[in-house]
C-alpha cells in the first residue's frame, strides 16, 4: 500500500517538506490522547528506574516524524508510523543505557513472560527488538504486525487497516509471529 510506513523505511530519515508540517501537526493534535495512552501503556512494562517518560517519548517520536516524508493517509497510518518511531526511541534509549554491557550475550527470555509482567528491563527490550529484526528479515509483514500491536497498541482491525489486509490475516500473522518470537527468545538468540 503506497505511503504505508514499513519497518526500516529510509523515508523516515529525510526532512519533512513545509507543506506536510500542518498535516502532521493536525494528526498529532487528533491522535495525541491515543499516542499518550500507548506510551503510558509501554511504560507500565518498563522499570520504575526508567529515565524517559511517556510524554517525552511521544514528543521525541513526533520530532523524529517531522523529519520524515512519509505520506500518511489517515490517523491510523500516523499512529503506526509513530509506533515504529516510539519503538526506535525506546530501543535507542535502552542501547544507550546498556553501552557499558557491550560484548555480553543477550539473556534468554520468554515472550509470554515479558508481555505478562508488569515491568520489563532493558535487556528484555533489546532481546525482543533483536528477535523482531530477525523476524523482519524472514517475514516483514508479521514483524510489522508485532510492532503495531506490541509497541503501538493497535487492535487487529486497526493494524489491518494500516497494512491493507483483513483483521483475520492480522490475527493469523500475530499468532505466527508470537510463536516464532517465543522460539527465538527461548533459544537465546
C-alpha positions as a Python dict, from the first residue, in 0.01 Angstrom:
ca = {
    (1, 'X'): (0, 0, 0),
    (2, 'X'): (162, 332, -105),
    (3, 'X'): (254, 562, 180),
    (4, 'X'): (225, 289, 442),
    (5, 'X'): (528, 308, 671),
    (6, 'X'): (736, -7, 666),
    (7, 'X'): (996, -127, 914),
    (8, 'X'): (1337, 26, 835),
    (9, 'X'): (1174, 271, 589),
    (10, 'X'): (1452, 512, 490),
    (11, 'X'): (1197, 784, 417),
    (12, 'X'): (1174, 828, 793),
    (13, 'X'): (1521, 983, 786),
    (14, 'X'): (1452, 1257, 528),
    (15, 'X'): (1335, 1612, 615),
    (16, 'X'): (964, 1690, 607),
    (17, 'X'): (851, 1938, 341),
    (18, 'X'): (690, 2257, 473),
    (19, 'X'): (355, 2169, 312),
    (20, 'X'): (336, 1844, 516),
    (21, 'X'): (406, 2006, 855),
    (22, 'X'): (47, 2135, 908),
    (23, 'X'): (-90, 1788, 828),
    (24, 'X'): (145, 1627, 1084),
    (25, 'X'): (51, 1887, 1344),
    (26, 'X'): (-318, 1823, 1282),
    (27, 'X'): (-265, 1446, 1305),
    (28, 'X'): (-69, 1488, 1629),
    (29, 'X'): (-345, 1701, 1781),
    (30, 'X'): (-607, 1448, 1672),
    (31, 'X'): (-411, 1141, 1787),
    (32, 'X'): (-226, 1278, 2089),
    (33, 'X'): (-455, 1123, 2356),
    (34, 'X'): (-420, 780, 2190),
    (35, 'X'): (-43, 817, 2149),
    (36, 'X'): (-5, 930, 2510),
    (37, 'X'): (-207, 626, 2625),
    (38, 'X'): (7, 394, 2410),
    (39, 'X'): (324, 546, 2555),
    (40, 'X'): (182, 516, 2907),
    (41, 'X'): (100, 150, 2846),
    (42, 'X'): (453, 90, 2716),
    (43, 'X'): (597, 243, 3032),
    (44, 'X'): (381, 25, 3257),
    (45, 'X'): (603, -260, 3132),
    (46, 'X'): (924, -63, 3192),
    (47, 'X'): (1133, -47, 3506),
    (48, 'X'): (1040, 227, 3751),
    (49, 'X'): (1402, 341, 3715),
    (50, 'X'): (1342, 435, 3350),
    (51, 'X'): (1463, 790, 3282),
    (52, 'X'): (1243, 852, 2978),
    (53, 'X'): (879, 943, 3046),
    (54, 'X'): (570, 871, 2829),
    (55, 'X'): (510, 1233, 2732),
    (56, 'X'): (876, 1275, 2638),
    (57, 'X'): (856, 955, 2429),
    (58, 'X'): (560, 1089, 2229),
    (59, 'X'): (728, 1427, 2180),
    (60, 'X'): (1062, 1277, 2078),
    (61, 'X'): (888, 1043, 1834),
    (62, 'X'): (694, 1335, 1688),
    (63, 'X'): (1014, 1537, 1640),
    (64, 'X'): (1161, 1243, 1452),
    (65, 'X'): (841, 1219, 1245),
    (66, 'X'): (886, 1584, 1148),
    (67, 'X'): (1199, 1469, 963),
    (68, 'X'): (1007, 1209, 763),
    (69, 'X'): (850, 1231, 421),
    (70, 'X'): (605, 950, 478),
    (71, 'X'): (275, 1016, 308),
    (72, 'X'): (33, 946, 589),
    (73, 'X'): (-313, 876, 458),
    (74, 'X'): (-501, 893, 787),
    (75, 'X'): (-474, 881, 1164),
    (76, 'X'): (-420, 502, 1164),
    (77, 'X'): (-115, 539, 940),
    (78, 'X'): (11, 823, 1158),
    (79, 'X'): (-29, 609, 1473),
    (80, 'X'): (150, 320, 1300),
    (81, 'X'): (438, 545, 1197),
    (82, 'X'): (452, 688, 1549),
    (83, 'X'): (455, 333, 1694),
    (84, 'X'): (758, 249, 1479),
    (85, 'X'): (926, 571, 1582),
    (86, 'X'): (849, 517, 1953),
    (87, 'X'): (998, 167, 1920),
    (88, 'X'): (1315, 317, 1776),
    (89, 'X'): (1334, 579, 2051),
    (90, 'X'): (1290, 316, 2325),
    (91, 'X'): (1548, 85, 2167),
    (92, 'X'): (1797, 369, 2121),
    (93, 'X'): (1741, 468, 2483),
    (94, 'X'): (1792, 110, 2600),
    (95, 'X'): (2107, 73, 2392),
    (96, 'X'): (2243, 394, 2540),
    (97, 'X'): (2179, 264, 2891),
    (98, 'X'): (2347, -66, 2808),
    (99, 'X'): (2661, 70, 2640),
    (100, 'X'): (2871, -45, 2931),
    (101, 'X'): (2745, -402, 2879),
    (102, 'X'): (2859, -432, 2516),
    (103, 'X'): (3014, -761, 2431),
    (104, 'X'): (2795, -963, 2664),
    (105, 'X'): (2545, -1215, 2532),
    (106, 'X'): (2175, -1140, 2547),
    (107, 'X'): (1996, -1341, 2810),
    (108, 'X'): (1727, -1595, 2733),
    (109, 'X'): (1373, -1457, 2781),
    (110, 'X'): (1020, -1587, 2730),
    (111, 'X'): (782, -1369, 2523),
    (112, 'X'): (470, -1457, 2725),
    (113, 'X'): (652, -1379, 3050),
    (114, 'X'): (762, -1042, 2917),
    (115, 'X'): (419, -948, 2785),
    (116, 'X'): (254, -1052, 3110),
    (117, 'X'): (499, -899, 3353),
    (118, 'X'): (438, -556, 3494),
    (119, 'X'): (793, -436, 3427),
    (120, 'X'): (1040, -506, 3152),
    (121, 'X'): (1412, -449, 3192),
    (122, 'X'): (1630, -302, 2920),
    (123, 'X'): (1789, -636, 2834),
    (124, 'X'): (1445, -786, 2767),
    (125, 'X'): (1355, -492, 2544),
    (126, 'X'): (1677, -531, 2347),
    (127, 'X'): (1625, -908, 2316),
    (128, 'X'): (1275, -854, 2180),
    (129, 'X'): (1399, -589, 1937),
    (130, 'X'): (1672, -819, 1807),
    (131, 'X'): (1421, -1101, 1762),
    (132, 'X'): (1175, -869, 1580),
    (133, 'X'): (1455, -763, 1345),
    (134, 'X'): (1535, -1130, 1276),
    (135, 'X'): (1165, -1199, 1207),
    (136, 'X'): (1153, -894, 976),
    (137, 'X'): (1431, -1046, 765),
    (138, 'X'): (1212, -1353, 703),
    (139, 'X'): (856, -1224, 741),
    (140, 'X'): (843, -841, 721),
    (141, 'X'): (465, -807, 747),
    (142, 'X'): (448, -1032, 1051),
    (143, 'X'): (725, -832, 1219),
    (144, 'X'): (537, -511, 1143),
    (145, 'X'): (223, -662, 1299),
    (146, 'X'): (424, -723, 1618),
    (147, 'X'): (542, -362, 1616),
    (148, 'X'): (191, -229, 1561),
    (149, 'X'): (38, -444, 1834),
    (150, 'X'): (321, -459, 2091),
    (151, 'X'): (461, -108, 2060),
    (152, 'X'): (166, 69, 1900),
    (153, 'X'): (-120, -89, 2089),
    (154, 'X'): (-326, -123, 1771),
    (155, 'X'): (-614, -367, 1751),
    (156, 'X'): (-633, -632, 1478),
    (157, 'X'): (-878, -412, 1287),
    (158, 'X'): (-655, -102, 1311),
    (159, 'X'): (-343, -297, 1212),
    (160, 'X'): (-535, -450, 921),
    (161, 'X'): (-636, -103, 804),
    (162, 'X'): (-276, 16, 816),
    (163, 'X'): (-146, -287, 625),
    (164, 'X'): (-441, -318, 388),
    (165, 'X'): (-533, -671, 499),
    (166, 'X'): (-819, -823, 694),
    (167, 'X'): (-827, -842, 1073),
    (168, 'X'): (-828, -1222, 1035),
    (169, 'X'): (-497, -1202, 846),
    (170, 'X'): (-357, -986, 1126),
    (171, 'X'): (-479, -1242, 1381),
    (172, 'X'): (-302, -1523, 1193),
    (173, 'X'): (15, -1313, 1147),
    (174, 'X'): (14, -1228, 1519),
    (175, 'X'): (-25, -1595, 1614),
    (176, 'X'): (263, -1696, 1385),
    (177, 'X'): (485, -1408, 1499),
    (178, 'X'): (429, -1483, 1868),
    (179, 'X'): (519, -1849, 1819),
    (180, 'X'): (825, -1756, 1612),
    (181, 'X'): (941, -1498, 1866),
    (182, 'X'): (885, -1737, 2157),
    (183, 'X'): (1104, -1991, 1983),
    (184, 'X'): (1380, -1738, 1910),
    (185, 'X'): (1372, -1588, 2259),
    (186, 'X'): (1376, -1932, 2422),
    (187, 'X'): (1682, -2030, 2223),
    (188, 'X'): (1863, -1720, 2349),
    (189, 'X'): (1928, -1578, 2000),
}
